[in-house]
């Protein structure tokens, strides 16, 4: 969801998130609630909803565009080109901006941030949002950049993509770090009312067409537990998504987790694994982080008082954990 940069308002910026979380099965809604909301919203015509932007092309913004069949990806590189490479993958409705707070801790690494297909400044086509497809695209980007060994880090949905990349590219991935990535579909807690309605057919499309900054912030409200300032660019990046890219990514993540839990996928890969989880995550059951104990030698770090997005809520600790982990996964 993107738009203009508005004057900073602490209350308005107090909470946000990586976006409406994956719909874990349809919630049972009060018929009266749905009817009342629909009466006020459906009066707006659906004509020209999102079809006109389903094939948006990638835009460069402080990075570079990597041309790929089916949709180009926006990539930002930081740090020393000759240093060990760390790949950062954002969550649903996120973007490269989500990693800004931890960049100082990784300044001696070669950091590659990717806007996943449908997100940020990457292309937003009608299809291609499967988790395995997203992972293949990330692998293709790294091949184009000439990168041969990486530590891959994923936040929430980005963790699913990171896991799939590790499954596909044993030659490339030397370690994986997951930040508040739900291990299984039934560990999902839920979304705000607005976020749930956005994933409801017809009503969701209308709400998306009418989206405002305040609507976006409400939809993202469960992603943060601590009150932290959220940059306008985070809201802008969500606003810039298409309805199709949002819902298709959400559905793909749910399907990936339902097919096989993340810990089971990682257990046989033999990779160094770091799991960071907020003890007050409002999207995933914090206790579900213990599922990762099934991964041999996985290191699990629970951050006290932190919610779903440790990069913003506790960037110093999160950055230090990531940096320390990269020291153990760099090629020797």
RAMO-V883331 format. One record per residue. SS is DSSP state (@ for helix, = for strand, . for the rest). PSI is psi in whole degrees, 0 to 359 (999 if undefined). D_FIRST is the distance of its C-alpha to the first C-alpha in Angstrom with 2 decimals. Layout:
ss=SS psi=PSI d_first=D_FIRST
ss=SS psi=PSI d_first=D_FIRST
This chain:
ss=. psi=117 d_first=0.00
ss=. psi=167 d_first=3.74
ss=. psi=202 d_first=7.00
ss=. psi=161 d_first=10.48
ss=. psi=119 d_first=12.15
ss=. psi=161 d_first=13.93
ss=. psi=143 d_first=17.26
ss=. psi=131 d_first=17.37
ss=. psi=116 d_first=18.13
ss=. psi=318 d_first=19.45
ss=. psi=318 d_first=19.06
ss=. psi=331 d_first=15.46
ss=. psi=9 d_first=14.80
ss=. psi=328 d_first=17.26
ss=. psi=142 d_first=15.27
ss=. psi=196 d_first=12.09
ss=. psi=184 d_first=11.86
ss=. psi=352 d_first=11.16
ss=. psi=174 d_first=9.41
ss=. psi=127 d_first=11.27
ss=. psi=167 d_first=14.50
ss=. psi=133 d_first=16.56
ss=. psi=110 d_first=18.32
ss=. psi=72 d_first=21.88
ss=. psi=155 d_first=23.72
ss=. psi=128 d_first=23.25
ss=. psi=154 d_first=23.80
ss=. psi=119 d_first=26.51
ss=. psi=149 d_first=25.27
ss=. psi=125 d_first=27.56
ss=@ psi=322 d_first=28.25
ss=@ psi=319 d_first=28.60
ss=@ psi=314 d_first=25.21
ss=@ psi=316 d_first=23.52
ss=@ psi=320 d_first=25.75
ss=@ psi=317 d_first=25.11
ss=@ psi=318 d_first=21.34
ss=@ psi=322 d_first=21.72
ss=@ psi=323 d_first=24.21
ss=@ psi=333 d_first=21.90
ss=@ psi=321 d_first=18.86
ss=. psi=355 d_first=20.59
ss=. psi=342 d_first=22.33
ss=. psi=128 d_first=19.42
ss=. psi=147 d_first=20.11
ss=. psi=349 d_first=18.14
ss=. psi=134 d_first=19.46
ss=. psi=25 d_first=17.24
ss=. psi=270 d_first=14.33
ss=. psi=0 d_first=12.54
ss=@ psi=325 d_first=15.77
ss=@ psi=346 d_first=15.64
ss=@ psi=8 d_first=12.72
ss=. psi=340 d_first=13.85
ss=. psi=31 d_first=15.86
ss== psi=144 d_first=13.73
ss=. psi=162 d_first=15.62
ss=. psi=148 d_first=14.96
ss=. psi=139 d_first=14.84
ss=. psi=140 d_first=16.89
ss=. psi=87 d_first=15.86
ss=. psi=10 d_first=18.69
ss=. psi=219 d_first=19.58
ss== psi=157 d_first=20.87
ss== psi=125 d_first=20.08
ss== psi=117 d_first=22.20
ss=. psi=123 d_first=23.14
ss=. psi=146 d_first=23.46
ss=. psi=134 d_first=24.53
ss=. psi=353 d_first=21.83
ss=. psi=126 d_first=18.91
ss=. psi=153 d_first=18.86
ss== psi=142 d_first=17.45
ss== psi=130 d_first=16.46
ss== psi=140 d_first=18.86
ss== psi=129 d_first=19.80
ss== psi=137 d_first=23.37
ss== psi=165 d_first=24.89
ss== psi=198 d_first=28.37
ss=. psi=122 d_first=31.66
ss=. psi=328 d_first=31.66
ss=. psi=356 d_first=34.92
ss=. psi=166 d_first=33.91
ss=. psi=142 d_first=32.98
ss== psi=134 d_first=29.50
ss== psi=127 d_first=26.75
ss== psi=128 d_first=23.67
ss== psi=123 d_first=20.53
ss== psi=120 d_first=18.05
ss=. psi=174 d_first=14.88
ss=. psi=188 d_first=13.90
ss=. psi=128 d_first=11.60
ss=. psi=16 d_first=7.86
ss=. psi=196 d_first=9.56
ss=. psi=181 d_first=10.78
ss=@ psi=336 d_first=14.05
ss=@ psi=330 d_first=13.20
ss=@ psi=343 d_first=13.92
ss=@ psi=356 d_first=17.51
ss=@ psi=316 d_first=18.34
ss=@ psi=336 d_first=20.44
ss=@ psi=0 d_first=22.77
ss=@ psi=321 d_first=23.43
ss=@ psi=324 d_first=26.52
ss=@ psi=341 d_first=28.18
ss=@ psi=21 d_first=27.80
ss=. psi=339 d_first=28.99
ss=. psi=10 d_first=32.10
ss=. psi=163 d_first=30.27
ss== psi=107 d_first=28.76
ss== psi=128 d_first=25.08
ss== psi=116 d_first=22.91
ss== psi=135 d_first=19.16
ss== psi=132 d_first=17.40
ss=. psi=115 d_first=13.85
ss=. psi=158 d_first=14.52
ss=. psi=134 d_first=14.38
ss=. psi=358 d_first=11.11
ss=. psi=159 d_first=9.24
ss=. psi=233 d_first=8.91
ss=. psi=15 d_first=11.38
ss=. psi=168 d_first=13.24
ss=. psi=155 d_first=14.08
ss== psi=71 d_first=12.43
ss=. psi=181 d_first=15.69
ss=. psi=335 d_first=16.83
ss=. psi=182 d_first=18.49
ss=. psi=21 d_first=19.43
ss=. psi=7 d_first=17.38
ss=. psi=149 d_first=20.50
ss=@ psi=315 d_first=20.98
ss=@ psi=323 d_first=24.17
ss=@ psi=317 d_first=22.64
ss=@ psi=317 d_first=19.90
ss=@ psi=319 d_first=22.81
ss=@ psi=322 d_first=24.96
ss=@ psi=318 d_first=22.47
ss=@ psi=317 d_first=22.31
ss=@ psi=320 d_first=26.11
ss=@ psi=321 d_first=26.35
ss=@ psi=313 d_first=24.36
ss=@ psi=324 d_first=26.79
ss=@ psi=317 d_first=29.70
ss=@ psi=327 d_first=28.69
ss=. psi=354 d_first=28.54
ss=. psi=21 d_first=31.97
ss=. psi=134 d_first=31.07
ss=. psi=344 d_first=33.66
ss=. psi=130 d_first=33.06
ss== psi=156 d_first=30.01
ss== psi=122 d_first=29.08
ss== psi=134 d_first=25.75
ss== psi=130 d_first=23.50
ss== psi=138 d_first=20.72
ss== psi=126 d_first=18.56
ss=. psi=242 d_first=18.19
ss=@ psi=326 d_first=17.14
ss=@ psi=333 d_first=17.86
ss=@ psi=326 d_first=21.33
ss=@ psi=318 d_first=21.88
ss=@ psi=319 d_first=21.16
ss=@ psi=319 d_first=23.45
ss=@ psi=316 d_first=26.07
ss=@ psi=322 d_first=26.06
ss=@ psi=317 d_first=26.44
ss=@ psi=324 d_first=29.37
ss=@ psi=321 d_first=30.88
ss=@ psi=326 d_first=30.75
ss=. psi=76 d_first=31.71
ss=. psi=335 d_first=34.65
ss=. psi=341 d_first=35.59
ss=. psi=317 d_first=32.44
ss== psi=121 d_first=31.22
ss== psi=353 d_first=33.60
ss== psi=154 d_first=31.76
ss== psi=135 d_first=28.66
ss== psi=131 d_first=26.88
ss== psi=130 d_first=24.55
ss== psi=113 d_first=22.55
ss=. psi=46 d_first=21.99
ss=. psi=117 d_first=22.02
ss=. psi=132 d_first=23.36
ss=. psi=335 d_first=26.71
ss=. psi=157 d_first=26.95
ss=@ psi=320 d_first=25.11
ss=@ psi=8 d_first=27.19
ss=@ psi=0 d_first=26.43
ss== psi=135 d_first=23.03
ss=. psi=308 d_first=23.16
ss=. psi=180 d_first=20.29
ss=. psi=174 d_first=17.02
ss=. psi=164 d_first=16.49
ss=@ psi=317 d_first=17.46
ss=@ psi=316 d_first=14.04
ss=@ psi=322 d_first=12.81
ss=@ psi=320 d_first=16.09
ss=@ psi=327 d_first=15.83
ss=@ psi=330 d_first=12.54
ss=. psi=6 d_first=14.69
ss=. psi=127 d_first=17.57
ss=. psi=146 d_first=18.55
ss=. psi=298 d_first=18.42
ss=@ psi=316 d_first=17.23
ss=@ psi=321 d_first=13.99
ss=@ psi=321 d_first=13.46
ss=@ psi=315 d_first=14.28
ss=@ psi=321 d_first=12.10
ss=@ psi=320 d_first=9.03
ss=@ psi=326 d_first=10.52
ss=. psi=7 d_first=11.09
ss=. psi=140 d_first=8.00
ss=. psi=172 d_first=8.54
ss=@ psi=320 d_first=8.17
ss=@ psi=324 d_first=11.10
ss=@ psi=318 d_first=9.98
ss=@ psi=314 d_first=7.18
ss=@ psi=322 d_first=10.07
ss=@ psi=319 d_first=12.46
ss=@ psi=330 d_first=10.91
ss=. psi=2 d_first=11.02
ss=@ psi=335 d_first=14.43
ss=@ psi=358 d_first=16.62
ss=@ psi=345 d_first=15.53
ss=. psi=142 d_first=17.63
ss=. psi=316 d_first=21.22
ss=. psi=149 d_first=22.17
ss=. psi=110 d_first=20.91
ss=. psi=149 d_first=19.38
ss=. psi=130 d_first=17.51
ss=. psi=124 d_first=13.88
ss=. psi=148 d_first=12.97
ss=@ psi=329 d_first=10.62
ss=@ psi=329 d_first=9.42
ss=@ psi=315 d_first=8.20
ss=@ psi=320 d_first=5.81
ss=@ psi=320 d_first=5.17
ss=@ psi=325 d_first=4.98
ss=@ psi=317 d_first=2.72
ss=@ psi=329 d_first=1.14
ss=. psi=353 d_first=4.13
ss=. psi=160 d_first=5.26
ss=. psi=159 d_first=8.03
ss=@ psi=321 d_first=9.53
ss=@ psi=315 d_first=12.38
ss=@ psi=325 d_first=11.02
ss=@ psi=304 d_first=9.61
ss=@ psi=324 d_first=12.89
ss=@ psi=321 d_first=15.18
ss=@ psi=318 d_first=14.42
ss=@ psi=312 d_first=14.97
ss=@ psi=322 d_first=18.13
ss=@ psi=321 d_first=19.37
ss=@ psi=316 d_first=19.32
ss=@ psi=318 d_first=21.23
ss=@ psi=321 d_first=23.67
ss=@ psi=314 d_first=24.27
ss=@ psi=324 d_first=25.18
ss=@ psi=326 d_first=27.24
ss=@ psi=317 d_first=29.17
ss=. psi=130 d_first=30.28
ss=. psi=150 d_first=29.37
ss=@ psi=315 d_first=28.17
ss=@ psi=322 d_first=31.37
ss=@ psi=326 d_first=33.55
ss=@ psi=322 d_first=31.80
ss=@ psi=336 d_first=32.37
ss=@ psi=328 d_first=35.86
ss=. psi=3 d_first=37.60
ss=. psi=337 d_first=35.91
ss=. psi=26 d_first=37.89
ss=. psi=147 d_first=35.17
ss== psi=133 d_first=34.94
ss== psi=131 d_first=32.18
ss== psi=131 d_first=30.46
ss== psi=122 d_first=28.50
ss== psi=131 d_first=26.75
ss== psi=139 d_first=25.78
ss== psi=133 d_first=25.07
ss=. psi=342 d_first=27.85
ss=. psi=30 d_first=25.61
ss=. psi=128 d_first=22.74
ss=. psi=5 d_first=21.36
ss=. psi=319 d_first=19.84
ss== psi=144 d_first=22.79
ss=. psi=117 d_first=26.43
ss=@ psi=326 d_first=27.52
ss=@ psi=339 d_first=30.92
ss=@ psi=346 d_first=29.56
ss=@ psi=334 d_first=29.44
ss=@ psi=344 d_first=33.19
ss=@ psi=332 d_first=32.75
ss=@ psi=355 d_first=32.36
ss=@ psi=346 d_first=36.00
ss=@ psi=346 d_first=36.81
ss=. psi=118 d_first=35.72
ss=. psi=127 d_first=38.87
ss=. psi=17 d_first=38.79
ss=. psi=140 d_first=35.12
ss== psi=125 d_first=34.48
ss== psi=124 d_first=32.47
ss== psi=119 d_first=31.28
ss== psi=121 d_first=30.18
ss== psi=115 d_first=28.69
ss=. psi=134 d_first=30.06
ss=. psi=8 d_first=27.88
ss=. psi=145 d_first=24.64
ss=. psi=217 d_first=21.76
ss=. psi=343 d_first=19.32
ss=. psi=77 d_first=18.13
ss=@ psi=334 d_first=21.38
ss=@ psi=325 d_first=19.98
ss=@ psi=325 d_first=18.80
ss=@ psi=330 d_first=21.36
ss=. psi=69 d_first=24.37
ss=@ psi=328 d_first=23.70
ss=@ psi=310 d_first=27.43
ss=@ psi=316 d_first=28.65
ss=@ psi=314 d_first=25.91
ss=@ psi=319 d_first=26.47
ss=@ psi=320 d_first=30.22
ss=@ psi=317 d_first=30.13
ss=@ psi=317 d_first=28.19
ss=@ psi=314 d_first=30.51
ss=@ psi=322 d_first=33.58
ss=@ psi=321 d_first=32.55
ss=@ psi=335 d_first=32.14
ss=@ psi=335 d_first=35.72
ss=@ psi=347 d_first=36.97
ss=@ psi=355 d_first=35.16
ss=. psi=144 d_first=35.83
ss=. psi=143 d_first=38.38
ss=. psi=999 d_first=41.89
